[in-house]
Structures are given as C-alpha cells and as structure tokens.
Amino acid sequence: GVLILSTPNIASLTNRFKLLLGMYPDYLQYSNDGVGHVRYYTASVLMSQLVHHGFSVEKLTGNFLPAPKPLMRETIKRLVLSPLGSLLPTLSDVIIVKARKKK
C-alpha cells in the first residue's frame, strides 16, 4: 500500500516570520490543559521518522506557499502560490508526503 500523509509545517514561511517577530506559529495550539497537536514537523524530521519506521519516501511536496492576506486571492493561490508550494515544500503551509512501506 501507499501512505499519503499531510501535516502542518512548523517551518512554513509564515511561521518563520512569526517566530522572528516573537509571535506564536500557526497551528501551534497551546493550553495549560495540554490539548492540541502533540507533534509538529519540518519536512526533514517527517522524512527521517518515516524512514526510521521502514518507509521509503517517494514524493515530498507542499500545498501552497503562504503569503500576506491580500495576495491569497484564489486565482493567485492557484496559479502562483500552489506551484511554489510544490517547488519549495519546506516553506509551504502544509507538508504532503507519498511513502511506501519497504519490503
């Protein structure tokens, strides 16, 4: 079988800027009660973990490159930001991986 996995990218372009400005990254949910995501990934950590658990990564891509809200119009997102997310998946908003269990 094939594993198709997507996860928020803690190292997305937006999150890098937010951290530089001392702001909390997107998708990181903090609560004193301990709720929220347990694991956050960069592309390299996700691929390393998959390989460690016996998968071979066949493809790594991203959904779109984050941009300021005025540039997030659907046409620009589809024609420019989505291709950039595929080209630069380590900066994309979401990491998408296709992997297969090694025999």
C-alpha positions, 0 to 999 in steps of 0.5 A: 500500500501507499501512505499519503500523509499531510501535516502542518509545517512548523517551518512554513514561511509564515511561521518563520516570520512569526517566530522572528517577530516573537509571535506564536506559529500557526497551528501551534495550539497551546493550553495549560490543559495540554490539548492540541497537536502533540507533534509538529514537523519540518519536512526533514524530521517527517522524512527521517521518522518515516524512514526510521519506521521502514518507509521509503519516501517517494514524493515530498511536496507542499500545498501552497506557499503562504503569503500576506492576506491580500495576495491569497486571492484564489486565482493567485493561490492557484496559479502562483502560490500552489506551484511554489508550494510544490517547488519549495515544500519546506516553506509551504503551509502544509507538508504532503508526503507519498511513502511506501512501506519497504519490503 
